[in-house]
Amino acid sequence: MFDSSQQITGPLTALILQQHQTYPSRVENEQTTAVNKVKAQRRRKQNAEAALLRKNLSTDLQKSMDCGSEKGASSWLGVLPLTEHGFNLHKGAFRDALSLRYGWKLTHLPGNCVCGKHFMVEHALSCVHGGFPSLRHNDVRDITANLLAEVCHNVAVEPDLQILSGEQFQHRTANTEDGARLDVHAQGFWGTSTRVHSSI
């Protein structure tokens, strides 16, 4: 750290010793170059240390390390705990989030899921009875609707589809029940009066 500080402040120190009254752009450029050089050296050192550490970790911890190293993975740790945006985690949620981030074992978990299977983190995130798939789906649906509302008209979330009157569909997965709904409806996406029905 001391050597890095000397590299960055060296040109400025020389100006002070020479009693210069101005801060030439040449010196500013030299300091900027020195700062970028120090950052690059530090980044290479950190990457080398991380690669060496990763070799000694288990597969699960390697996955946690990869996820935690992705761009934006640490953003939630620095945001303001605003209630209106859902950032105010209670202590249990914050503890669980840190445990998931670092691959620690979660505490106070039930032995079995409501579906009867053994309760694990991986199962909890994918089990249809737990609600997490629906929560993730609804988040994407709401974000899509909010973005469409900025450029389209008559945006609606999960509007009812028209009641069928004898129409036949080729695919067996088509929902033909009364009260069937889609995810997002918007008007004016492809044209002024055209309607878009989207399933997330």
Sequence and secondary structure as in RCSB ss.txt:
>XXXX:A:sequence
MFDSSQQITGPLTALILQQHQTYPSRVENEQTTAVNKVKAQRRRKQNAEAALLRKNLSTDLQKSMDCGSEKGASS
WLGVLPLTEHGFNLHKGAFRDALSLRYGWKLTHLPGNCVCGKHFMVEHALSCVHGGFPSLRHNDVRDITANLLAE
VCHNVAVEPDLQILSGEQFQHRTANTEDGARLDVHAQGFWGTSTRVHSSI
>XXXX:A:secstr
 HHHHHHHHHHHHHHHHTT SS  HHHHHHHHHHHHHHHHHHHHHHHHHHHHHHHTS HHHHHHHHHHHSTTTTG
GGSS   GGGT    HHHHHHHHHHHHT   SS  SB TTSSB  HHHHHH TTTSHHHHHHHHHHHHHHHHHHH
H EEEEES B    SS   SSTT   STT B SEEEESSSSSS EEEE  
